[in-house]
């Protein structure tokens, strides 16, 4: 019987594009990120309408996640500012 070697640990996830996006976009602009895509989806008819519905659900989820990230960003900024800068 041969011994199985344990799998190598997965690398830590890194999302530099998303991180840069969340760090730089103003919160009021985040709500309009997918506006053009949503507008284009409204015009789809027939068999593509079901696909468009699924894409809208995915965009809603993405919007929700972006808002959560923006909330975390603002909480971190508030926490950082509330410390008074004392080291």
Secondary structure, 3 states (H helix, E strand, C coil): CCCCCCCCCCCCCCCHHHHHHHHHCCHHHHCCCCHHHHHHHHCCCCHHHHHHHHHHHHHHHHHHHHHHHHHHHHHHHHHHHHCCCCC
